[in-house]
Amino acid sequence: MTIMLAMYDEKEILLEYIESERYEAAKEAAKEAEQKGIERGKEQGLKQGIEQGIEQGIEQGIERGKEQGLKEGAREAAIQMLKEGILSPEQIIKYFSVLSVEDVEELQKKLTQNV
């Protein structure tokens, strides 16, 4: 009977050990999966952030280009108006809201210096 009890105890110990090892293995696998998920999430987030940043940069660049183009066109028209004496700086800014009075007066100074 003692042998049977010893064998039973040994069997129970082995089963508990196997169960413990399974639990530890599952716990380790879950931890590794979580780490991989975090890394994958970081990579995807970084990639998405870069893509959005590039997209926003392009949009801002286009917008600035438009603004600069409008201002340059208005400057060219203002120069022609000043050369021909059609309008005063105060009157010119009424037609070209992208220009300030100071901008037009600066253009006028450059024109008078070149004459």
DSSP file (Angstrom, degrees, kcal/mol; ACC not computed):
  #  RESIDUE AA STRUCTURE BP1 BP2  ACC     N-H-->O    O-->H-N    N-H-->O    O-->H-N    TCO  KAPPA ALPHA  PHI   PSI    X-CA   Y-CA   Z-CA
    1    1 A M     >        0   0    0      0, 0.0     4,-2.6     0, 0.0     5,-0.2   0.000 360.0 360.0 360.0 -38.9    0.0    0.0    0.0
    2    2 A T  H  >  +     0   0    0      1,-0.2     4,-2.6     2,-0.2     5,-0.2   0.871 360.0  52.6 -62.4 -36.0    2.8    2.4    0.7
    3    3 A I  H  > S+     0   0    0      2,-0.2     4,-2.7     1,-0.2    -1,-0.2   0.916 109.3  49.0 -65.7 -41.8    4.2    1.8   -2.7
    4    4 A M  H  > S+     0   0    0      2,-0.2     4,-2.6     1,-0.2    -2,-0.2   0.901 112.2  48.5 -65.0 -40.1    0.8    2.6   -4.2
    5    5 A L  H  X S+     0   0    0     -4,-2.6     4,-2.9     2,-0.2    -2,-0.2   0.913 112.2  48.7 -65.7 -41.4    0.6    5.8   -2.1
    6    6 A A  H  X S+     0   0    0     -4,-2.6     4,-2.6     2,-0.2    -2,-0.2   0.911 112.7  47.7 -63.7 -41.9    4.1    6.8   -3.1
    7    7 A M  H  X S+     0   0    0     -4,-2.7     4,-2.5     2,-0.2    -2,-0.2   0.899 112.5  49.7 -66.0 -39.9    3.3    6.1   -6.8
    8    8 A Y  H  X S+     0   0    0     -4,-2.6     4,-2.7     2,-0.2    -2,-0.2   0.934 112.5  46.8 -63.0 -46.6    0.0    8.1   -6.4
    9    9 A D  H  X S+     0   0    0     -4,-2.9     4,-2.6     1,-0.2    -2,-0.2   0.908 112.7  50.0 -61.0 -42.2    1.9   11.0   -4.8
   10   10 A E  H  X S+     0   0    0     -4,-2.6     4,-2.4    -5,-0.2    -1,-0.2   0.906 111.1  49.0 -63.5 -41.3    4.6   10.9   -7.5
   11   11 A K  H  X S+     0   0    0     -4,-2.5     4,-2.6     2,-0.2    -2,-0.2   0.923 112.0  48.4 -63.7 -44.8    1.9   10.9  -10.2
   12   12 A E  H  X S+     0   0    0     -4,-2.7     4,-2.5     2,-0.2    -2,-0.2   0.898 111.2  50.6 -62.4 -41.5    0.2   13.9   -8.6
   13   13 A I  H  X S+     0   0    0     -4,-2.6     4,-2.4     2,-0.2    -1,-0.2   0.922 111.7  47.5 -63.0 -44.2    3.5   15.7   -8.3
   14   14 A L  H  X S+     0   0    0     -4,-2.4     4,-2.8     2,-0.2    -2,-0.2   0.909 112.1  49.5 -63.9 -42.6    4.2   15.1  -12.0
   15   15 A L  H  X S+     0   0    0     -4,-2.6     4,-2.6     2,-0.2    -2,-0.2   0.912 112.3  47.6 -63.6 -42.1    0.7   16.2  -13.0
   16   16 A E  H  X S+     0   0    0     -4,-2.5     4,-2.5     2,-0.2    -1,-0.2   0.890 112.1  50.5 -65.0 -38.7    1.0   19.4  -11.0
   17   17 A Y  H  X S+     0   0    0     -4,-2.4     4,-2.6     2,-0.2    -2,-0.2   0.929 111.5  47.4 -64.2 -45.2    4.5   20.0  -12.5
   18   18 A I  H  X S+     0   0    0     -4,-2.8     4,-2.5     2,-0.2    -2,-0.2   0.918 113.0  48.9 -61.9 -43.6    3.2   19.5  -16.0
   19   19 A E  H  X S+     0   0    0     -4,-2.6     4,-2.3     1,-0.2    -1,-0.2   0.905 111.6  49.6 -63.3 -40.6    0.2   21.8  -15.3
   20   20 A S  H  X S+     0   0    0     -4,-2.5     4,-2.6     2,-0.2    -2,-0.2   0.909 110.8  49.4 -63.9 -43.3    2.6   24.4  -13.8
   21   21 A E  H  X S+     0   0    0     -4,-2.6     4,-2.7     2,-0.2    -2,-0.2   0.896 110.7  50.2 -63.9 -41.0    4.9   24.2  -16.9
   22   22 A R  H  X S+     0   0    0     -4,-2.5     4,-2.9     2,-0.2     5,-0.2   0.923 111.1  49.4 -61.6 -44.4    1.9   24.6  -19.2
   23   23 A Y  H  X S+     0   0    0     -4,-2.3     4,-2.6     2,-0.2    -2,-0.2   0.932 112.9  46.2 -61.3 -46.8    0.8   27.6  -17.3
   24   24 A E  H  X S+     0   0    0     -4,-2.6     4,-2.6     2,-0.2    -1,-0.2   0.895 113.3  49.8 -63.0 -41.2    4.2   29.2  -17.4
   25   25 A A  H  X S+     0   0    0     -4,-2.7     4,-2.7     2,-0.2    -2,-0.2   0.919 112.8  46.4 -64.5 -43.4    4.5   28.4  -21.1
   26   26 A A  H  X S+     0   0    0     -4,-2.9     4,-2.5     2,-0.2    -2,-0.2   0.903 112.8  50.4 -65.0 -40.3    1.1   30.0  -21.8
   27   27 A K  H  X S+     0   0    0     -4,-2.6     4,-2.0    -5,-0.2    -2,-0.2   0.912 112.4  46.6 -63.3 -43.3    2.0   33.0  -19.7
   28   28 A E  H  X S+     0   0    0     -4,-2.6     4,-2.6     2,-0.2    -2,-0.2   0.898 112.0  50.8 -65.8 -41.8    5.3   33.4  -21.6
   29   29 A A  H  X S+     0   0    0     -4,-2.7     4,-2.6     1,-0.2    -2,-0.2   0.903 110.5  49.3 -63.3 -40.5    3.6   33.0  -25.0
   30   30 A A  H  X S+     0   0    0     -4,-2.5     4,-2.4     2,-0.2    -1,-0.2   0.899 111.0  50.1 -65.0 -39.9    1.0   35.6  -24.0
   31   31 A K  H  X S+     0   0    0     -4,-2.0     4,-2.3     2,-0.2    -2,-0.2   0.915 112.1  46.9 -64.6 -43.6    3.8   38.0  -22.9
   32   32 A E  H  X S+     0   0    0     -4,-2.6     4,-2.8     2,-0.2    -2,-0.2   0.909 112.3  50.2 -64.1 -42.4    5.7   37.5  -26.2
   33   33 A A  H  X S+     0   0    0     -4,-2.6     4,-2.5     1,-0.2    -2,-0.2   0.901 110.4  50.2 -63.1 -40.3    2.5   38.0  -28.2
   34   34 A E  H  X S+     0   0    0     -4,-2.4     4,-2.5     2,-0.2    -2,-0.2   0.924 111.0  48.7 -63.3 -44.1    1.8   41.2  -26.3
   35   35 A Q  H  X S+     0   0    0     -4,-2.3     4,-2.8     2,-0.2    -2,-0.2   0.921 112.3  48.3 -61.1 -45.2    5.3   42.5  -26.9
   36   36 A K  H  X S+     0   0    0     -4,-2.8     4,-2.8     1,-0.2    -1,-0.2   0.905 111.4  50.8 -62.9 -40.3    5.0   41.7  -30.6
   37   37 A G  H  X S+     0   0    0     -4,-2.5     4,-2.5     2,-0.2    -2,-0.2   0.900 110.7  48.6 -63.0 -41.6    1.6   43.4  -30.7
   38   38 A I  H  X S+     0   0    0     -4,-2.5     4,-2.6     2,-0.2    -2,-0.2   0.937 113.1  47.1 -63.9 -46.7    3.1   46.5  -29.0
   39   39 A E  H  X S+     0   0    0     -4,-2.8     4,-2.6     2,-0.2    -2,-0.2   0.921 113.1  48.5 -61.4 -44.1    6.0   46.6  -31.5
   40   40 A R  H  X S+     0   0    0     -4,-2.8     4,-2.7     1,-0.2    -1,-0.2   0.905 111.7  50.4 -62.2 -41.2    3.7   46.1  -34.4
   41   41 A G  H  X S+     0   0    0     -4,-2.5     4,-2.7    -5,-0.2    -2,-0.2   0.899 110.2  49.7 -63.9 -40.8    1.5   48.9  -33.1
   42   42 A K  H  X S+     0   0    0     -4,-2.6     4,-2.8     2,-0.2     5,-0.2   0.938 112.2  47.7 -62.5 -46.4    4.5   51.2  -32.7
   43   43 A E  H  X S+     0   0    0     -4,-2.6     4,-2.6     1,-0.2    -2,-0.2   0.926 114.5  45.6 -61.2 -45.5    5.6   50.5  -36.2
   44   44 A Q  H  X S+     0   0    0     -4,-2.7     4,-2.7     2,-0.2    -1,-0.2   0.900 113.8  49.6 -65.7 -40.2    2.2   51.0  -37.7
   45   45 A G  H  X S+     0   0    0     -4,-2.7     4,-2.6    -5,-0.2    -2,-0.2   0.911 112.3  47.6 -64.5 -42.3    1.7   54.2  -35.7
   46   46 A L  H  X S+     0   0    0     -4,-2.8     4,-2.6     2,-0.2    -2,-0.2   0.930 113.3  48.1 -63.5 -45.7    5.0   55.6  -36.7
   47   47 A K  H  X S+     0   0    0     -4,-2.6     4,-2.5    -5,-0.2    -2,-0.2   0.929 113.8  46.6 -61.0 -45.6    4.3   54.7  -40.4
   48   48 A Q  H  X S+     0   0    0     -4,-2.7     4,-2.6     1,-0.2    -1,-0.2   0.900 112.0  51.5 -64.5 -40.3    0.9   56.3  -40.2
   49   49 A G  H  X S+     0   0    0     -4,-2.6     4,-2.5     2,-0.2    -2,-0.2   0.908 110.7  47.9 -63.1 -42.2    2.3   59.4  -38.4
   50   50 A I  H  X S+     0   0    0     -4,-2.6     4,-2.7     2,-0.2     5,-0.2   0.932 112.1  49.4 -63.8 -45.2    5.0   59.8  -41.1
   51   51 A E  H  X S+     0   0    0     -4,-2.5     4,-2.4     1,-0.2    -2,-0.2   0.920 113.4  46.0 -60.6 -44.0    2.4   59.5  -43.9
   52   52 A Q  H  X S+     0   0    0     -4,-2.6     4,-2.8     2,-0.2    -1,-0.2   0.892 112.0  52.1 -66.5 -38.8    0.1   62.0  -42.3
   53   53 A G  H  X S+     0   0    0     -4,-2.5     4,-2.5    -5,-0.2    -2,-0.2   0.917 110.8  47.0 -62.6 -43.4    3.0   64.4  -41.7
   54   54 A I  H  X S+     0   0    0     -4,-2.7     4,-2.6     2,-0.2    -2,-0.2   0.927 112.7  49.9 -63.5 -44.6    4.1   64.2  -45.3
   55   55 A E  H  X S+     0   0    0     -4,-2.4     4,-2.4    -5,-0.2    -2,-0.2   0.922 113.0  45.7 -60.8 -44.9    0.5   64.7  -46.5
   56   56 A Q  H  X S+     0   0    0     -4,-2.8     4,-2.7     1,-0.2    -1,-0.2   0.892 111.6  52.9 -66.2 -38.3    0.0   67.7  -44.2
   57   57 A G  H  X S+     0   0    0     -4,-2.5     4,-2.5    -5,-0.2    -2,-0.2   0.910 109.8  48.0 -62.0 -42.6    3.4   69.1  -45.3
   58   58 A I  H  X S+     0   0    0     -4,-2.6     4,-2.7     2,-0.2     5,-0.2   0.931 112.3  49.0 -63.5 -45.7    2.5   68.8  -48.9
   59   59 A E  H  X S+     0   0    0     -4,-2.4     4,-2.4     1,-0.2    -2,-0.2   0.915 113.1  47.0 -61.3 -42.7   -0.9   70.5  -48.3
   60   60 A Q  H  X S+     0   0    0     -4,-2.7     4,-2.7     2,-0.2    -1,-0.2   0.898 111.6  51.6 -65.9 -39.1    0.8   73.3  -46.4
   61   61 A G  H  X S+     0   0    0     -4,-2.5     4,-2.4     2,-0.2    -2,-0.2   0.915 110.7  47.5 -63.3 -42.9    3.4   73.7  -49.1
   62   62 A I  H  X S+     0   0    0     -4,-2.7     4,-2.4     2,-0.2    -2,-0.2   0.926 112.4  49.8 -62.8 -44.6    0.7   74.0  -51.8
   63   63 A E  H  X S+     0   0    0     -4,-2.4     4,-2.4     1,-0.2    -2,-0.2   0.917 112.1  47.1 -62.1 -43.9   -1.2   76.5  -49.7
   64   64 A R  H  X S+     0   0    0     -4,-2.7     4,-2.9     1,-0.2     5,-0.2   0.893 110.4  53.4 -64.9 -38.3    1.9   78.6  -49.2
   65   65 A G  H  X S+     0   0    0     -4,-2.4     4,-2.5    -5,-0.2    -2,-0.2   0.910 109.1  48.6 -62.0 -41.9    2.7   78.4  -52.8
   66   66 A K  H  X S+     0   0    0     -4,-2.4     4,-2.8     2,-0.2     5,-0.2   0.938 112.2  48.5 -62.0 -46.7   -0.7   79.7  -53.7
   67   67 A E  H  X S+     0   0    0     -4,-2.4     4,-2.5     1,-0.2    -2,-0.2   0.920 113.3  46.7 -60.6 -44.4   -0.5   82.5  -51.3
   68   68 A Q  H  X S+     0   0    0     -4,-2.9     4,-2.8     1,-0.2    -1,-0.2   0.896 112.1  51.2 -65.6 -38.8    3.0   83.5  -52.6
   69   69 A G  H  X S+     0   0    0     -4,-2.5     4,-2.4    -5,-0.2    -2,-0.2   0.920 111.2  47.2 -63.4 -44.0    1.8   83.3  -56.2
   70   70 A L  H  X S+     0   0    0     -4,-2.8     4,-2.5     2,-0.2    -2,-0.2   0.922 114.1  47.7 -62.0 -44.2   -1.2   85.5  -55.4
   71   71 A K  H  X S+     0   0    0     -4,-2.5     4,-2.5    -5,-0.2    -2,-0.2   0.913 111.9  49.3 -65.7 -41.4    1.0   88.0  -53.6
   72   72 A E  H  X S+     0   0    0     -4,-2.8     4,-2.4     2,-0.2    -1,-0.2   0.909 111.8  49.1 -65.0 -40.9    3.6   88.0  -56.4
   73   73 A G  H  X S+     0   0    0     -4,-2.4     4,-2.3     1,-0.2    -1,-0.2   0.910 111.9  48.8 -63.0 -41.6    0.8   88.6  -59.0
   74   74 A A  H  X S+     0   0    0     -4,-2.5     4,-2.7     2,-0.2    -2,-0.2   0.889 110.0  52.1 -65.5 -38.7   -0.6   91.4  -57.0
   75   75 A R  H  X S+     0   0    0     -4,-2.5     4,-2.6     2,-0.2    -2,-0.2   0.920 109.5  49.3 -62.5 -43.8    2.8   93.0  -56.6
   76   76 A E  H  X S+     0   0    0     -4,-2.4     4,-1.9     2,-0.2    -2,-0.2   0.919 113.4  45.9 -62.9 -43.3    3.4   92.8  -60.3
   77   77 A A  H  X S+     0   0    0     -4,-2.3     4,-2.3     2,-0.2    -1,-0.2   0.903 112.2  51.4 -66.0 -39.8    0.0   94.4  -61.0
   78   78 A A  H  X S+     0   0    0     -4,-2.7     4,-2.8     1,-0.2     5,-0.2   0.900 107.2  53.6 -64.0 -39.8    0.7   97.1  -58.3
   79   79 A I  H  X S+     0   0    0     -4,-2.6     4,-2.8     1,-0.2    -1,-0.2   0.929 109.5  48.0 -59.5 -45.1    4.0   97.9  -59.9
   80   80 A Q  H  X S+     0   0    0     -4,-1.9     4,-2.2     2,-0.2    -1,-0.2   0.910 112.3  48.8 -62.8 -42.3    2.3   98.5  -63.2
   81   81 A M  H  X>S+     0   0    0     -4,-2.3     5,-2.2     1,-0.2     4,-0.7   0.901 113.1  47.2 -64.8 -40.5   -0.3  100.7  -61.7
   82   82 A L  H  <5S+     0   0    0     -4,-2.8     3,-0.5     2,-0.2    -2,-0.2   0.905 110.9  51.8 -67.0 -41.1    2.3  102.7  -59.8
   83   83 A K  H  <5S+     0   0    0     -4,-2.8    -2,-0.2     1,-0.2    -1,-0.2   0.901 115.3  41.6 -60.7 -40.7    4.4  103.1  -62.9
   84   84 A E  H  <5S-     0   0    0     -4,-2.2    -1,-0.2    -5,-0.2    -2,-0.2   0.533 107.3-127.7 -86.8  -5.7    1.4  104.3  -64.9
   85   85 A G  T  <5 +     0   0    0     -4,-0.7    -3,-0.2    -3,-0.5    -4,-0.1   0.785  63.9 137.7  68.0  27.1    0.3  106.5  -62.0
   86   86 A I      < +     0   0    0     -5,-2.2     2,-0.3    -6,-0.2    -4,-0.1   0.936  66.5  10.5 -71.8 -46.9   -3.2  105.0  -62.1
   87   87 A L  S    S-     0   0    0     -6,-0.4    -1,-0.2    -9,-0.1    -2,-0.1  -0.917  71.7-116.7-134.9 157.7   -3.8  104.6  -58.4
   88   88 A S     >  -     0   0    0     -2,-0.3     4,-2.6     1,-0.1     3,-0.3  -0.449  40.8-102.5 -82.9 164.5   -2.3  105.6  -55.0
   89   89 A P  H  > S+     0   0    0      0, 0.0     4,-1.9     0, 0.0    15,-0.1   0.890 124.2  53.0 -54.8 -40.2   -0.9  102.9  -52.6
   90   90 A E  H  4 S+     0   0    0      1,-0.2     4,-0.5     2,-0.2    11,-0.0   0.870 111.8  44.9 -64.5 -36.5   -4.1  103.3  -50.5
   91   91 A Q  H >> S+     0   0    0     -3,-0.3     3,-0.8     1,-0.2     4,-0.6   0.870 108.4  57.6 -74.5 -36.4   -6.3  102.7  -53.5
   92   92 A I  H >X S+     0   0    0     -4,-2.6     4,-1.4     1,-0.2     3,-1.4   0.896  99.8  57.3 -62.0 -41.3   -4.2   99.8  -54.8
   93   93 A I  H 3< S+     0   0    0     -4,-1.9    -1,-0.2     1,-0.3     6,-0.2   0.724  95.4  65.9 -67.0 -18.2   -4.7   97.8  -51.5
   94   94 A K  H <4 S+     0   0    0     -3,-0.8    -1,-0.3    -4,-0.5     3,-0.2   0.824 109.5  38.0 -67.6 -29.7   -8.4   98.0  -52.0
   95   95 A Y  H << S+     0   0    0     -3,-1.4     2,-0.5    -4,-0.6    -2,-0.2   0.685 121.5  44.4 -92.9 -22.3   -8.0   95.8  -55.1
   96   96 A F    ><  +     0   0    0     -4,-1.4     3,-1.9     1,-0.1    -1,-0.2  -0.789  60.7 178.8-127.8  88.0   -5.3   93.5  -53.7
   97   97 A S  T 3  S+     0   0    0     -2,-0.5    -1,-0.1     1,-0.3    -4,-0.1   0.651  77.6  68.9 -67.0 -14.5   -6.1   92.4  -50.2
   98   98 A V  T 3  S+     0   0    0    -28,-0.1     2,-0.4     2,-0.0    -1,-0.3   0.637  93.0  72.1 -77.5 -12.2   -2.9   90.3  -50.1
   99   99 A L  S <  S-     0   0    0     -3,-1.9     2,-0.2    -6,-0.2    -3,-0.1  -0.819  71.9-147.7-105.1 143.2   -0.8   93.5  -50.1
  100  100 A S     >  -     0   0    0     -2,-0.4     4,-2.1     1,-0.1     5,-0.2  -0.578  32.1-107.2 -96.7 167.8   -0.5   96.0  -47.2
  101  101 A V  H  > S+     0   0    0      1,-0.2     4,-2.8    -2,-0.2     5,-0.2   0.900 123.5  54.9 -59.3 -39.9   -0.1   99.7  -47.6
  102  102 A E  H  > S+     0   0    0      1,-0.2     4,-2.4     2,-0.2    -1,-0.2   0.893 105.1  52.5 -61.7 -40.3    3.5   99.2  -46.5
  103  103 A D  H  > S+     0   0    0      2,-0.2     4,-2.0     1,-0.2    -1,-0.2   0.943 113.0  43.5 -58.9 -48.3    4.1   96.6  -49.2
  104  104 A V  H  X S+     0   0    0     -4,-2.1     4,-2.5     1,-0.2    -2,-0.2   0.891 112.9  51.4 -67.9 -40.0    2.8   99.0  -51.9
  105  105 A E  H  X S+     0   0    0     -4,-2.8     4,-2.3     2,-0.2    -1,-0.2   0.882 109.0  52.0 -64.2 -36.9    4.8  102.0  -50.4
  106  106 A E  H  X S+     0   0    0     -4,-2.4     4,-2.2     2,-0.2    -2,-0.2   0.902 109.7  49.1 -64.2 -41.0    7.9   99.8  -50.5
  107  107 A L  H  X S+     0   0    0     -4,-2.0     4,-2.2     1,-0.2    -2,-0.2   0.913 110.0  51.8 -62.1 -42.1    7.3   99.0  -54.2
  108  108 A Q  H  X S+     0   0    0     -4,-2.5     4,-2.3     1,-0.2    -2,-0.2   0.903 108.4  50.9 -62.7 -41.3    6.8  102.7  -54.8
  109  109 A K  H  X S+     0   0    0     -4,-2.3     4,-2.0     1,-0.2    -1,-0.2   0.914 109.7  50.2 -61.9 -42.7   10.1  103.6  -53.1
  110  110 A K  H  X S+     0   0    0     -4,-2.2     4,-1.6     1,-0.2    -1,-0.2   0.889 110.2  50.7 -63.8 -38.0   11.9  101.0  -55.2
  111  111 A L  H  X S+     0   0    0     -4,-2.2     4,-0.9     1,-0.2    -1,-0.2   0.915 111.1  47.1 -65.5 -42.9   10.4  102.4  -58.4
  112  112 A T  H  < S+     0   0    0     -4,-2.3    -1,-0.2     1,-0.2    -2,-0.2   0.823 110.5  53.1 -70.6 -29.8   11.4  105.9  -57.5
  113  113 A Q  H  < S+     0   0    0     -4,-2.0    -1,-0.2     1,-0.2    -2,-0.2   0.841 108.6  50.3 -71.4 -32.9   15.0  104.8  -56.7
  114  114 A N  H  <        0   0    0     -4,-1.6    -1,-0.2     1,-0.2    -2,-0.2   0.669 360.0 360.0 -78.4 -16.9   15.3  103.0  -60.1
  115  115 A V     <        0   0    0     -4,-0.9    -1,-0.2    -3,-0.1    -2,-0.1   0.475 360.0 360.0 -81.0 360.0   14.1  106.1  -62.0
